[in-house]
Structure formats: structure tokens, C-alpha cells
């Protein structure tokens, strides 16, 4: 079952500063507006395939369910979202797999031009593994209201979100739970500098990693539950991507090559993948 990544929320305490850092990397996001909770707002980097990176922060400190601990800690990837055609059917399938289901829940935000964007979403899993599992989204308003290719990346070497890297200290359990639900094939495995022991799912936008001595991953799992730790943009030509953006030398990935952006703010949490 091939999953369609819709977006990855990237939590930050200062939306403007984080957007400026992306801009310095040649990835200029666009402001997307305030959510219906009136507490959080976002900017986005939209790709040609319809996926996007969502920079999410707080307009002001308040009560909301959009990963407040991650936002206040500048934690970066906070969750991951898949696009579905029928949110109710997806909820039923998740229930059949034994997952807890929370939803469907309605959501909205208003763009600066006054356009109201509406959707339904569902969250899956227990408190322990809810960030490990994706949440699902189905649009009520046209998808084009919510995302379109951002000029800074449109028609360029980065075509979408290629892989979400999930950090956990129980990788085999995570692979089993996700595999049972989505019928994933067996992963390709390897040890990757900066990422620990990685199991990447062939043909799917998912990898699971265990820290294996990587201090930043150990610290992250000490602070947050298992869930996304990095997002990798897709490219079909790593050399062209490295010519266009400040990326490190690429390194072997279990089923491809990976490079990360040369940025202190983003570190290993933001990179590029070329799949085999």
C-alpha cells in the first residue's frame, strides 16, 4: 500500500526566524495564515507533487492540540500526515488493525487573502505511539486552496517530501505495527552517520531509525515520544540538488543517498534523499 505524504508539521517557537533560515537556504516559504484555533499559525513550502513542509508556531501561548511541547522546544518534525480520499474508510481500516481512532475532527485556517480552508482529519494510536503513526487528512475545500507549489522550489530539483524518518528505541515493534496496517514490504537496513540504525521501506516514504549511539536522537527520545525526527525532500538528481542548495556531501542510505542542509538551526532534521 503506497502512502501519500500530505505534509510534515515542523514545530518552531519563532515562525519568522525559521522561515528566514529556510529562505537563506534558497527555500522561501509562503505564509499560510492562522488556524481555526486562533492560537497557531503556519508557513509552508509546497512541492510539485502536492506535499509540503509546514512551519507551525504559536501566535501567542495558549491551549491547542498542535504539538505545543514541540513548538516551545523548537523540536522540528512533530508529526506526519497522509492524504486519503475517504477519511471515514481510513478510520474503519485503522480500527480493524487495532489502532485507537480519534476523529474525524474538523479543521480550518484562513489565508491572508481571506480564503477559508477546511478539512477533516483523524489521529491514530495510543498516547504512546500517536506520533509514530500518521494522522490522515481529507479536504473539504479544494486541495489547491491549502497548498500549491511554492515559487522557490517549483519546477526545481526538489520534487516533494521523499521520506519521513521516525525515531524510536523499539524499531521492530514500530515496523510491525506500521507494516500490519499498511502491508509494507520488508525494509532495507543500514547504519547511517547522523541517523543511527535505519530501516527504510522500499517504495514508501517512511524510514524507522534507532539511535545507535547518536546523541541527538537519544536526547530527542528522552524528551519526546517516538515519532518523526527528520524530513527528507525527494530529488531525482542529488548532484543537481547539491548545486542548487547548500547540502553536505551525500552519504549512503539503505535504499539510496542522503544529504542534509548546512544549517545550524535545522541540523540533521532536514535533508534530501535520492532513492534507488
LUMTITI-942021 format. One record per residue: residue in three letters; y negated, z, x of N, C-alpha, C in turn. Coordinates in steps of 0.1 Angstrom, whole numbers. Layout:
// LUMTITI-942021
resn,npy,npz,npx,capy,capz,capx,cpy,cpz,cpx
ALA,Y,Z,X,Y,Z,X,Y,Z,X
...
//
This chain:
// LUMTITI-942021
resn,npy,npz,npx,capy,capz,capx,cpy,cpz,cpx
UNK,12,0,9,0,0,0,-12,0,9
UNK,-20,-11,9,-32,-12,17,-44,-5,10
UNK,-49,5,17,-61,13,12,-73,5,14
UNK,-83,6,5,-96,0,7,-106,11,10
UNK,-111,12,22,-121,22,25,-134,19,18
UNK,-139,28,10,-152,26,4,-163,31,13
UNK,-163,43,17,-173,48,26,-168,61,33
UNK,-175,65,43,-173,78,50,-186,86,50
UNK,-186,97,44,-198,106,44,-199,112,58
UNK,-211,110,65,-213,116,78,-224,127,76
UNK,-220,139,77,-229,150,74,-238,154,85
UNK,-251,155,82,-261,158,92,-272,167,86
UNK,-277,176,95,-288,185,90,-301,179,89
UNK,-303,168,96,-316,161,97,-314,146,95
UNK,-316,142,83,-313,128,79,-322,118,87
UNK,-334,121,89,-344,112,96,-340,111,111
UNK,-337,122,117,-334,122,131,-321,115,134
UNK,-311,116,125,-298,110,127,-299,95,124
UNK,-307,91,114,-310,77,112,-317,70,124
UNK,-326,78,130,-334,73,141,-324,70,153
UNK,-315,80,155,-305,78,166,-296,66,164
UNK,-292,63,151,-285,51,148,-293,39,151
UNK,-306,39,147,-315,28,150,-316,25,165
UNK,-316,36,173,-317,34,188,-304,27,193
UNK,-293,29,186,-281,22,190,-280,8,184
UNK,-290,3,177,-290,-10,171,-284,-11,158
UNK,-282,1,151,-276,2,138,-286,8,129
UNK,-294,0,123,-305,6,115,-301,8,101
UNK,-300,21,96,-295,23,82,-307,21,73
UNK,-304,21,60,-314,20,49,-313,32,40
UNK,-325,37,36,-325,49,28,-319,46,14
UNK,-310,54,9,-303,52,-3,-307,60,-15
UNK,-315,71,-13,-320,78,-24,-314,92,-25
UNK,-318,99,-36,-314,113,-39,-302,113,-49
UNK,-292,121,-46,-281,122,-55,-285,129,-68
UNK,-277,128,-78,-280,134,-91,-281,149,-91
UNK,-276,155,-80,-277,170,-79,-291,174,-75
UNK,-299,165,-71,-313,167,-67,-314,176,-54
UNK,-303,178,-47,-302,186,-35,-299,178,-23
UNK,-291,168,-24,-287,160,-13,-293,145,-14
UNK,-295,139,-2,-299,125,-2,-292,118,9
UNK,-293,105,10,-285,97,19,-292,85,24
UNK,-287,80,36,-290,67,41,-277,60,43
UNK,-276,47,44,-263,41,45,-264,29,55
UNK,-253,26,61,-251,14,69,-240,6,63
UNK,-244,-5,56,-234,-12,48,-229,-24,56
UNK,-216,-27,55,-210,-38,62,-206,-49,53
UNK,-203,-60,60,-199,-73,52,-187,-71,43
UNK,-178,-62,46,-166,-61,38,-168,-51,26
UNK,-181,-46,24,-184,-37,13,-182,-22,16
UNK,-177,-19,28,-176,-5,32,-189,0,38
UNK,-191,13,39,-203,18,45,-202,32,51
UNK,-211,34,61,-212,48,66,-224,54,58
UNK,-221,66,53,-232,73,45,-236,85,53
UNK,-249,85,58,-255,97,63,-260,105,52
UNK,-254,117,51,-257,126,40,-263,139,45
UNK,-274,144,38,-281,156,43,-287,163,30
UNK,-293,174,32,-300,181,21,-315,178,21
UNK,-320,176,9,-334,175,7,-340,189,10
UNK,-333,199,4,-336,213,6,-323,221,5
UNK,-322,232,11,-310,240,10,-308,244,-5
UNK,-295,243,-9,-292,246,-23,-277,245,-26
UNK,-274,248,-38,-260,247,-42,-256,233,-45
UNK,-245,228,-39,-239,215,-42,-225,214,-36
UNK,-218,204,-40,-204,203,-36,-202,192,-26
UNK,-213,187,-19,-212,176,-10,-211,182,5
UNK,-201,190,8,-198,194,21,-210,201,28
UNK,-215,212,21,-227,219,27,-225,225,41
UNK,-213,230,43,-210,236,57,-210,225,67
UNK,-205,214,65,-205,203,74,-220,198,77
UNK,-228,197,66,-242,193,67,-249,202,76
UNK,-248,215,74,-256,225,81,-252,227,95
UNK,-239,222,98,-234,223,112,-235,210,119
UNK,-241,200,113,-242,186,119,-228,182,124
UNK,-218,183,114,-204,181,118,-200,166,118
UNK,-208,157,113,-204,143,113,-195,140,101
UNK,-184,133,104,-175,129,93,-170,141,85
UNK,-172,141,72,-169,152,64,-158,150,54
UNK,-156,137,50,-146,133,40,-144,118,42
UNK,-135,113,34,-134,98,33,-130,94,19
UNK,-135,82,16,-134,77,2,-127,64,2
UNK,-119,62,-8,-112,49,-11,-117,44,-24
UNK,-118,30,-25,-123,24,-37,-111,20,-45
UNK,-111,23,-58,-100,20,-67,-105,12,-79
UNK,-96,5,-86,-100,-3,-97,-99,5,-110
UNK,-91,16,-110,-89,24,-122,-87,38,-118
UNK,-97,46,-119,-97,60,-115,-87,68,-122
UNK,-85,66,-135,-75,73,-143,-61,70,-138
UNK,-58,58,-135,-45,54,-130,-43,61,-116
UNK,-53,61,-108,-52,67,-95,-49,82,-96
UNK,-56,88,-105,-53,103,-108,-39,105,-112
UNK,-34,97,-121,-20,98,-126,-10,96,-114
UNK,-13,87,-105,-4,84,-94,-4,96,-84
UNK,-16,102,-82,-17,114,-74,-10,126,-80
UNK,-11,127,-93,-3,138,-99,12,136,-98
UNK,16,124,-99,30,121,-98,36,124,-84
UNK,27,123,-74,30,125,-60,30,140,-57
UNK,26,148,-67,25,163,-65,12,168,-59
UNK,2,159,-59,-12,164,-54,-19,170,-66
UNK,-27,180,-63,-37,185,-72,-48,175,-74
UNK,-53,174,-87,-63,164,-90,-75,171,-96
UNK,-87,168,-91,-99,173,-96,-108,162,-100
UNK,-109,159,-113,-116,148,-118,-109,141,-129
UNK,-114,129,-133,-126,122,-128,-139,130,-130
UNK,-148,129,-120,-161,135,-121,-172,124,-120
UNK,-182,126,-128,-192,116,-128,-202,119,-117
UNK,-208,108,-111,-218,110,-101,-229,99,-102
UNK,-240,101,-95,-251,92,-96,-261,95,-84
UNK,-269,85,-82,-281,86,-73,-291,76,-78
UNK,-303,78,-74,-314,69,-78,-320,63,-65
UNK,-320,50,-64,-327,44,-53,-342,45,-54
UNK,-349,42,-43,-363,43,-42,-370,33,-52
UNK,-363,22,-55,-368,12,-64,-366,16,-79
UNK,-360,28,-81,-358,32,-95,-345,29,-101
UNK,-336,21,-94,-323,17,-98,-314,29,-99
UNK,-308,32,-110,-299,43,-112,-285,37,-109
UNK,-277,44,-100,-264,40,-96,-254,51,-101
UNK,-244,47,-108,-234,56,-114,-220,52,-110
UNK,-212,63,-109,-198,61,-106,-189,73,-111
UNK,-176,71,-110,-167,82,-113,-159,84,-100
UNK,-156,96,-97,-148,99,-85,-138,110,-88
UNK,-127,111,-80,-117,121,-82,-114,127,-68
UNK,-112,140,-67,-108,146,-54,-94,151,-56
UNK,-87,150,-44,-73,153,-45,-69,164,-35
UNK,-59,172,-38,-53,181,-29,-58,196,-31
UNK,-51,205,-24,-55,219,-25,-67,221,-16
UNK,-72,233,-16,-83,237,-8,-80,234,7
UNK,-67,236,11,-63,235,25,-63,220,29
UNK,-59,211,21,-58,197,25,-67,187,18
UNK,-77,192,11,-86,183,3,-94,173,12
UNK,-98,178,24,-105,169,33,-96,159,40
UNK,-83,163,41,-73,154,47,-70,142,38
UNK,-70,144,25,-68,134,16,-81,127,12
UNK,-80,114,9,-92,107,5,-97,112,-9
UNK,-109,110,-12,-113,110,-26,-115,96,-31
UNK,-114,94,-44,-114,80,-49,-126,78,-57
UNK,-131,65,-57,-143,62,-65,-141,49,-73
UNK,-146,49,-85,-147,37,-93,-161,35,-98
UNK,-167,24,-96,-181,22,-100,-182,20,-115
UNK,-193,26,-121,-197,23,-135,-207,11,-134
UNK,-217,13,-126,-227,2,-124,-221,-8,-113
UNK,-227,-20,-112,-221,-29,-102,-221,-24,-88
UNK,-211,-27,-80,-210,-22,-66,-222,-26,-58
UNK,-228,-38,-61,-240,-42,-54,-252,-33,-55
UNK,-252,-25,-66,-262,-15,-67,-261,-4,-57
UNK,-248,-1,-53,-245,10,-45,-246,6,-30
UNK,-241,-6,-27,-240,-10,-13,-241,-25,-12
UNK,-248,-29,-1,-248,-44,3,-250,-44,18
UNK,-246,-55,25,-247,-55,39,-261,-51,44
UNK,-262,-42,53,-274,-38,59,-278,-49,70
UNK,-291,-53,70,-295,-64,79,-292,-62,93
UNK,-292,-49,98,-289,-47,112,-275,-50,116
UNK,-266,-50,107,-252,-53,110,-246,-66,103
UNK,-253,-71,93,-248,-82,85,-246,-94,95
UNK,-234,-101,92,-230,-113,100,-229,-110,115
UNK,-226,-97,119,-225,-94,133,-211,-91,137
UNK,-209,-86,149,-195,-83,153,-188,-71,147
UNK,-196,-62,140,-190,-51,133,-189,-54,119
UNK,-177,-54,113,-175,-60,100,-172,-50,89
UNK,-169,-37,93,-166,-27,83,-161,-14,90
UNK,-157,-5,81,-150,7,87,-136,4,89
UNK,-132,3,101,-118,-1,105,-108,10,104
UNK,-112,22,108,-103,33,108,-110,47,107
UNK,-104,56,99,-109,69,98,-98,78,106
UNK,-103,86,115,-94,94,123,-94,108,117
UNK,-82,113,114,-80,126,107,-75,136,117
UNK,-82,147,119,-77,157,129,-70,168,122
UNK,-58,172,127,-50,183,121,-41,189,132
UNK,-38,201,131,-28,208,140,-14,207,135
UNK,-13,200,123,1,197,117,2,182,114
UNK,2,174,124,2,159,122,14,154,114
UNK,26,159,117,37,154,110,37,157,95
UNK,32,168,92,30,172,77,20,163,71
UNK,9,160,78,-1,151,72,4,137,70
UNK,11,132,80,17,119,79,27,118,67
UNK,35,128,66,45,128,55,38,128,41
UNK,28,137,39,21,138,27,13,125,23
UNK,6,119,33,-1,107,30,9,95,29
UNK,20,95,36,30,85,36,37,85,22
UNK,40,97,17,47,97,4,39,92,-7
UNK,26,94,-6,17,90,-17,14,75,-16
UNK,12,70,-4,7,56,-2,17,47,4
UNK,29,52,6,40,43,11,36,36,25
UNK,31,44,34,27,39,47,39,36,55
UNK,38,26,64,48,23,74,48,34,85
UNK,58,34,94,58,43,105,46,40,114
UNK,40,51,119,28,49,128,31,45,142
UNK,21,38,148,22,36,163,16,48,169
UNK,21,53,180,17,65,186,13,64,201
UNK,4,72,205,0,73,219,-10,84,221
UNK,-12,87,234,-22,97,238,-35,89,242
UNK,-46,93,237,-59,86,239,-69,96,245
UNK,-75,92,256,-86,101,261,-97,103,251
UNK,-100,116,249,-110,120,240,-105,122,226
UNK,-93,117,222,-88,118,209,-75,126,207
UNK,-69,129,218,-56,137,217,-45,127,215
UNK,-35,133,208,-23,125,205,-25,118,191
UNK,-25,105,191,-29,97,180,-17,90,174
UNK,-16,90,160,-7,82,153,-15,73,144
UNK,-15,60,147,-23,51,139,-13,43,130
UNK,-18,41,117,-9,34,107,-11,19,108
UNK,-2,11,111,-3,-3,112,-8,-9,98
UNK,-18,-17,98,-23,-24,86,-31,-15,77
UNK,-33,-2,81,-40,7,72,-52,13,80
UNK,-63,17,73,-75,22,80,-74,37,83
UNK,-62,42,88,-60,56,90,-53,58,103
UNK,-58,69,110,-51,75,121,-51,90,120
UNK,-40,96,125,-39,111,125,-39,115,139
UNK,-46,125,143,-46,130,156,-44,145,157
UNK,-38,149,168,-36,163,171,-43,166,184
UNK,-51,177,185,-60,179,197,-54,177,211
UNK,-42,182,213,-35,180,226,-44,183,238
UNK,-51,194,237,-60,198,248,-74,193,248
UNK,-77,185,238,-91,180,237,-100,191,230
UNK,-109,197,238,-116,209,235,-124,207,222
UNK,-131,195,221,-140,193,209,-132,193,196
UNK,-120,188,197,-111,187,185,-106,201,182
UNK,-102,209,192,-98,223,190,-109,231,183
UNK,-121,229,188,-132,237,183,-135,233,168
UNK,-134,220,166,-136,215,152,-126,221,142
UNK,-113,221,146,-103,226,137,-104,241,136
UNK,-110,248,145,-113,262,144,-124,265,134
UNK,-133,255,132,-145,257,123,-142,251,109
UNK,-135,240,109,-133,233,96,-118,231,93
UNK,-115,228,81,-101,225,77,-98,211,83
UNK,-85,208,83,-81,194,87,-88,184,79
UNK,-92,173,86,-99,162,79,-105,153,89
UNK,-114,144,85,-119,134,94,-127,140,105
UNK,-125,134,117,-132,138,129,-140,127,135
UNK,-136,114,132,-142,103,138,-141,91,128
UNK,-151,82,129,-150,69,122,-152,58,132
UNK,-143,48,130,-143,36,139,-147,24,131
UNK,-157,17,136,-161,4,129,-151,-7,134
UNK,-149,-16,125,-140,-27,129,-147,-39,136
UNK,-140,-44,146,-145,-56,152,-133,-65,155
UNK,-136,-78,155,-126,-88,159,-127,-92,173
UNK,-138,-87,180,-141,-91,194,-148,-80,201
UNK,-140,-71,208,-146,-60,215,-156,-64,225
UNK,-154,-74,232,-164,-79,242,-177,-82,236
UNK,-177,-89,225,-190,-92,218,-196,-80,213
UNK,-189,-71,207,-194,-58,202,-201,-50,214
UNK,-194,-50,226,-200,-43,237,-212,-49,242
UNK,-214,-63,241,-226,-70,245,-237,-66,235
UNK,-234,-64,222,-244,-61,212,-249,-47,211
UNK,-240,-38,215,-243,-23,213,-239,-15,225
UNK,-245,-4,227,-242,5,239,-229,12,236
UNK,-218,6,241,-205,12,239,-199,15,253
UNK,-190,25,253,-183,28,266,-173,17,269
UNK,-167,18,280,-155,9,283,-145,12,273
UNK,-138,2,268,-127,4,258,-115,10,264
UNK,-108,17,256,-95,23,261,-84,20,251
UNK,-72,21,256,-60,18,248,-59,27,235
UNK,-56,21,224,-53,28,212,-39,24,208
UNK,-32,32,200,-18,29,197,-16,14,192
UNK,-25,9,185,-24,-5,180,-36,-13,182
UNK,-43,-11,193,-55,-18,196,-63,-12,208
UNK,-76,-14,207,-85,-9,217,-97,-2,210
UNK,-102,8,216,-113,16,211,-124,19,221
UNK,-136,18,217,-148,23,225,-156,31,216
UNK,-164,40,222,-173,49,215,-187,46,219
UNK,-196,50,210,-210,47,212,-216,57,223
UNK,-224,52,232,-230,60,242,-242,68,236
UNK,-238,80,230,-248,87,223,-244,102,223
UNK,-253,111,228,-250,125,228,-249,130,214
UNK,-257,125,204,-256,131,191,-243,127,184
UNK,-238,115,186,-226,111,179,-213,113,187
UNK,-214,113,200,-203,115,209,-191,107,205
UNK,-179,114,205,-167,107,202,-165,104,187
UNK,-174,109,179,-172,109,164,-175,95,159
UNK,-181,86,167,-185,73,162,-181,62,172
UNK,-173,53,168,-168,43,177,-165,29,171
UNK,-158,21,178,-154,7,174,-140,5,177
UNK,-133,-1,168,-119,-5,171,-116,-19,169
UNK,-108,-25,178,-103,-38,177,-88,-37,176
UNK,-83,-40,164,-68,-39,161,-61,-51,167
UNK,-48,-48,170,-39,-59,175,-35,-68,163
//
